[in-house]
Structure formats: structure tokens, C-alpha cells
Amino acid sequence: MQDDKPRAKRGVSCPFWRKDVSKVCHTCMLWTGLQWEDPKTKMVQSKWSCAIVMAALTNVDVVKATAGTQMATESFRNEMVVRSGIAPLGAMTELGNDTPRMPDSLNGHIPKLIGQS
């Protein structure tokens, strides 16, 4: 089964085996093949490498995607606050006064809690 794994290129030393990667990686359980679709060309690409190296590279992509999702969520939330006409919770208190005030957008209507008459 180890014979079907391609060998790594010469010149880099494996930090685990302390030998040239071309001599040991194809025998290691961490030597893994990965396939992905290039988003620009839509072509399937593949690469063999150490799973630890691949994990570090894929984690960078995950962090970028997570940051983009977080920014989109925050932008959506801000847009919903603007469209609702209700001030965010922090803006409901006047400066220097801890007494909450009703947002002007309620036009004098006092909302009631659920179950309150």
C-alpha cells in the first residue's frame, strides 16, 4: 500500500524523522493526498504533502472565510438596526443619565410585555 504514494522532492529534512523527505514521507501515515477545485479555473487539482503542513494551510483559509462571514453578519445586523428605526441598546440611554428612554420611532406607543394586560 505504501508503494502507491508518490515520493516527496529532495532537499527538505523531515522534522519527525530527521531525514530527507524523499526517503521517508511515502512511508509515513501523515503523508496525505488532497484534492480541491480551483475557484478561478474550476479545475480539480491535487497535491501530496504532510498532513500537518496541509492543516496549517487550510486553517489559514478557514480563518479568512470566518472573518468574511463575521463582517457580513455585522453588516447585516447594522442594516437591520437602521431599517427597524429602533436605536441599539447602548443608544437608548442619554449621556450622563442612566435612565433608559423610549426611541423616538415608537411615536408615543408604549410596548407591553407578552402576557401583560
FENLINHU-V429675 format. One line per field, one symbol per residue. ss: DSSP state (h for helix, s for strand, l for the rest). phi: phi as a letter, one per 20 degrees, with the letter a starting at -180 (. if undefined). A space follows every 10 residues. Layout:
ss=???
phi=???
//
This chain:
ss=lhhhllllll llslllllls hhhhhhhlll ssssssslll lllsssssss hhhhhhhhhh hhhhhhhhhh hhhhhhhhhh hhhhllllhh hhslllllls lllhhhllll lllllll
phi=.ffeefefff odeffeelcf ffecffdefe fcecdbdffe emefcbbdaf gfffffffff ffffffffff ffffffffff ffffmeffgf eedffmceff cffffelnfd fdffnee
//
